[in-house]
Amino acid sequence: MSFTDVTAYDRFMGRFSVPLAAAFADWIVLDPWAGVLDVGSGPGALTGELASRSPQRRLTAIDPSEVFIQALRERVPNVSATVGSAEDLPFPAGSFDVTLSSLVVHFLSDAPAGIREMVRVTRPGGTVAATVWDFENGRAPHSLFLRIAREASGKPPGDARAGTRRSDLQHLLAEAGCRDVIGTELSASADFSSFEEWWDVHTLGVGSAAGALDGLDDAEIADVRDRCRGVLGDGPFRVEAVAWAARGTV
């Protein structure tokens, strides 16, 4: 997975991660004075949303990409941003009132360890929550592209990643020791002015779409393109996406 080009990420996923961050924050219902940790912050979709809602809030962010952390510092000047991994958070136990993770759990090398770390650094009575696209039912923003590219290449579906199926996130939180765990679905959408705009962002080699066209020749790639266009049309159009979300109390 490539997460080093901020501009490419913004074009590919930023248009969905920003509205999802707003829906996620609405569902969490945060105290404006809460100290919040954003785990796997990327270039700042969720951190920026939280900062815009409560400028006085104490915000901390961590992401393994130094490029993303630098972009986040420029976009949200008052955030305390650190390069690091979710599986080994460099914070004392009970450091935060709320620990959140948006569109990250399915990329972790050890998702249970990452969730346990999120719980560890959250104070007793605090909230831990996460959200991940619904890949199980093909409702991620790029599910159509991935399905048609996979059919063209003949590759079998890979193993489902943690968090991408119903109740995955709830189980992870419960197993990490959270109580009162609940789940929901969150929606996000993005408008595309043309099919060409939609197609271009899927060829940037970013995130889950990276490598999807590898091994296909020009004719096969053209077939994938034509089949996607047959579903979406020439545009303009809106792409709707759905994510699983879960939260629990430490």
C-alpha positions in Angstrom: 0.0 0.0 0.0 1.4 3.4 -1.0 0.8 6.2 1.5 3.6 8.6 0.7 2.1 11.1 -1.8 -0.2 13.5 -0.1 -1.6 15.0 -3.3 -2.4 11.5 -4.7 -4.0 10.5 -1.4 -6.2 13.6 -1.3 -7.4 12.9 -4.8 -8.0 9.2 -4.2 -9.3 9.0 -0.7 -9.4 12.5 0.8 -12.7 13.3 -0.9 -14.3 10.4 1.1 -12.3 10.5 4.3 -13.2 14.1 5.0 -17.0 13.6 4.9 -16.6 10.3 6.8 -14.7 12.1 9.5 -17.6 14.5 9.9 -20.0 11.6 10.2 -17.7 9.8 12.7 -17.3 12.9 14.9 -21.1 13.4 14.9 -21.6 9.8 16.1 -18.9 10.0 18.8 -20.4 13.2 20.3 -17.1 14.6 21.8 -16.8 16.9 24.7 -15.2 20.1 23.3 -12.5 20.0 26.0 -11.7 16.3 25.6 -8.1 15.3 24.9 -8.2 13.2 21.7 -5.6 10.9 20.0 -6.1 10.3 16.3 -4.3 7.0 15.5 -3.2 6.6 11.9 -4.1 10.2 11.2 -2.9 10.4 7.6 -2.7 14.0 6.4 -5.4 15.1 8.8 -9.0 14.4 7.7 -10.3 13.5 11.2 -7.8 15.7 13.1 -8.8 18.7 11.0 -12.5 18.0 11.5 -12.0 17.8 15.3 -9.9 21.0 15.3 -12.5 22.9 13.3 -15.2 22.0 15.8 -13.3 22.9 18.9 -10.2 25.0 18.5 -9.5 24.7 22.2 -9.4 20.9 22.2 -6.1 19.1 23.0 -5.4 17.1 19.8 -2.6 14.5 19.3 -2.0 12.6 16.1 0.2 9.7 15.1 0.9 8.1 11.8 3.7 5.9 10.4 4.2 8.2 7.3 6.5 11.1 8.0 5.2 12.8 4.8 1.6 12.6 6.1 2.6 13.9 9.6 4.4 16.9 8.0 1.3 17.7 5.9 -0.9 17.4 9.0 1.3 19.8 11.0 0.9 22.4 8.2 -2.9 21.9 8.0 -3.6 21.8 11.7 -0.9 23.9 13.3 -2.0 23.4 16.9 -1.9 19.6 16.8 0.9 17.5 18.5 1.8 15.2 15.7 4.2 12.2 16.0 5.5 9.6 13.6 4.9 6.1 14.9 2.8 2.9 14.7 -0.6 2.0 16.2 0.8 -1.3 17.5 3.3 0.5 19.8 1.9 3.9 20.8 4.6 6.1 22.5 2.2 7.4 25.2 1.7 6.5 28.9 -1.4 4.6 29.9 -4.5 6.7 30.4 -3.1 9.7 28.5 -6.3 10.6 26.6 -10.0 11.0 27.1 -10.8 9.7 23.6 -8.8 7.6 21.2 -10.0 7.3 17.6 -8.9 5.6 14.4 -10.5 6.3 11.0 -9.8 4.0 8.0 -6.7 2.5 9.6 -7.5 -0.8 11.3 -7.6 -2.8 8.1 -4.0 -1.7 7.3 -2.5 -2.6 10.6 0.0 -5.5 10.7 -1.6 -6.6 14.0 -5.1 -5.2 14.4 -5.8 -6.7 17.8 -2.5 -5.3 19.1 -3.3 -1.8 17.7 -6.7 -1.8 19.4 -5.2 -2.9 22.7 -2.8 0.0 22.5 -5.6 2.4 21.8 -7.4 1.1 24.9 -4.2 1.2 27.0 -3.6 4.9 26.3 -7.2 5.9 27.1 -8.2 6.8 30.6 -10.7 4.6 32.5 -14.2 5.8 31.5 -12.8 7.2 28.2 -13.9 6.3 24.7 -12.2 4.3 22.0 -13.7 4.2 18.5 -12.8 3.2 15.0 -14.3 3.1 11.5 -13.4 1.1 8.4 -15.0 0.8 5.0 -17.5 -2.0 4.4 -15.5 -4.2 2.0 -17.6 -7.2 2.9 -20.6 -6.0 0.9 -18.6 -4.0 -1.7 -19.6 -0.6 -0.3 -16.1 0.9 0.0 -15.5 3.9 -2.4 -13.3 1.9 -4.7 -15.1 -1.5 -4.4 -16.3 -1.4 -8.0 -12.9 -0.8 -9.4 -11.3 -3.6 -7.3 -14.0 -6.1 -8.2 -13.7 -5.5 -12.0 -9.9 -5.4 -11.9 -9.8 -8.7 -10.0 -12.2 -10.3 -12.4 -10.1 -9.2 -15.3 -6.9 -10.5 -13.7 -8.4 -13.8 -12.5 -7.0 -13.2 -9.1 -9.0 -14.8 -6.2 -10.3 -12.5 -3.5 -7.8 -12.0 -0.8 -8.4 -12.7 2.8 -10.7 -10.2 4.5 -8.8 -7.6 6.5 -9.7 -6.9 10.1 -12.5 -4.4 10.5 -13.9 -4.7 7.0 -16.8 -7.0 8.0 -19.9 -6.4 10.1 -19.1 -6.6 13.9 -15.4 -6.9 13.3 -14.6 -3.7 15.1 -17.0 -4.4 17.9 -15.3 -7.7 18.5 -11.9 -6.1 18.5 -12.9 -3.5 21.1 -14.6 -6.0 23.3 -11.6 -8.4 23.2 -9.4 -5.5 24.1 -11.4 -4.9 27.3 -13.9 -2.2 26.3 -17.4 -2.3 27.8 -20.7 -1.0 26.4 -19.5 -1.6 22.9 -21.9 -0.6 20.1 -21.6 -0.4 16.3 -23.2 1.4 13.4 -22.9 2.3 9.7 -21.6 5.6 8.5 -22.1 7.1 5.0 -19.9 9.3 2.9 -20.2 10.4 -0.7 -18.2 12.2 -3.3 -19.1 13.8 -6.6 -17.2 13.3 -9.8 -17.5 15.6 -12.8 -16.8 12.9 -15.3 -15.8 9.2 -15.7 -12.3 10.3 -16.6 -11.9 12.0 -13.3 -13.0 8.9 -11.4 -10.8 6.6 -13.5 -7.7 8.7 -13.1 -7.8 8.6 -9.3 -7.9 4.8 -9.3 -4.7 4.7 -11.3 -2.5 6.7 -8.9 -1.2 3.6 -7.1 -2.6 4.7 -3.7 -4.1 2.6 -0.8 -6.1 -0.5 -1.6 -6.1 0.3 -5.3 -2.4 0.1 -5.6 -1.3 -2.8 -7.7 -4.9 -3.7 -8.8 -4.0 -3.4 -12.5 -0.6 -5.1 -12.2 -0.1 -7.9 -14.6 -2.8 -6.7 -17.0 -1.8 -5.7 -20.6 -3.2 -2.6 -22.3 -6.1 -4.4 -23.8 -7.1 -5.9 -20.4 -6.8 -2.5 -18.7 -9.0 -0.9 -21.4 -11.5 -3.7 -20.8 -11.6 -2.9 -17.0 -12.0 0.8 -17.9 -14.9 0.1 -20.3 -16.7 -2.2 -17.8 -16.4 0.4 -15.1 -17.7 3.1 -17.4 -20.6 0.8 -18.3 -21.7 0.8 -14.7 -21.0 4.4 -13.9 -21.7 6.2 -17.1 -19.9 9.3 -18.5 -20.8 11.5 -15.5 -21.3 13.6 -13.6 -22.2 11.2 -10.9 -22.0 10.7 -7.1 -20.3 7.7 -5.5 -21.8 6.6 -2.2 -19.8 4.7 0.3 -20.5 3.0 3.7 -18.2 2.3 6.6 -18.5 0.2 9.7 -18.0 2.0 13.0 -17.7 0.9 16.6 -17.1 2.5 20.0 -16.6 1.3 23.5 -15.8 2.6 27.0 -12.5 1.8 28.7 
